[in-house]
Amino acid sequence: MKAKQTDSVPQPQPFTPGITRGMVREHAFRLYRDRLSEHKVNLTLEDWILAEKDLAATMETEASSGMPQH
């Protein structure tokens, strides 16, 4: 069984064109606000990547449905 990575890392550069570090940071803090506020825990590399992928998917869905973007 694979061990879960728990090491916190600084925020990496986004790999998705058109998405900035600030956009990913804001989205990540919305996704993980309960974990961050209670325990003062930093995010893992996996957390940053999942937040960026979720943000990209959200932006794509909003763009295709005509909803306003963040």
N, C-alpha and C positions, 0 to 999 in steps of 0.2 A: 504494500500500500504506500502511496506517495505521501510524504510528509508535507504539510502546508507551510508555505513560506510566511514567516511573521516578521521579517526584518523590514523596518521602515526605510524608505529611500527618498531622496529629494525628487521633486517632480521632474520627470523626463520631458524632453522636447516632444510635442505631438507629431505623429507620423501622418495624420490625415491633412491633406491640403485644405487651406482655408479655415482651419481651427487653430486658435491661439492657446498658449498656456493658461492665460486668464480665463478663457471660456471653459477649458477643462477643469481648472481649479474650482470655479464657481459651481459647475455641475457636480463635481465630486463632493463638494461640501454639502450640497443639497441631498445627494444620494446617501452619504455617510454621516449626516449631522448627528444622529443619535450616538453613534460610536465615537465620534470626535469630541463631542461636548462632555460626555460623561467620563471618559477615561483619559483624555488628553493624548490620544494615540495618533501617531502619524500613519500615513497610508503606505501600503506596500506597492511594489511595482505592479502587481496584478490588479490592485485597486485602481491605480492610475489608468492602466490600459482598459479595464472594464468601463471606467467613467468616460473615457474618450470614445470608445466604441458605442456606448449608449447615447452619448451626445450626438455623434454622427448619425446614428439611426433616427434619433428624434428630429434632428434638423432635416433629414431627408424626407421623413414622413410629413412634417409640417410643410415643406416646400411642395410636395406632390399633392397635398390636400388643399393648398391655398391658405393655410393658417399663418398668422404672423409669427415670425421667428423671434427668439429671445432678444 
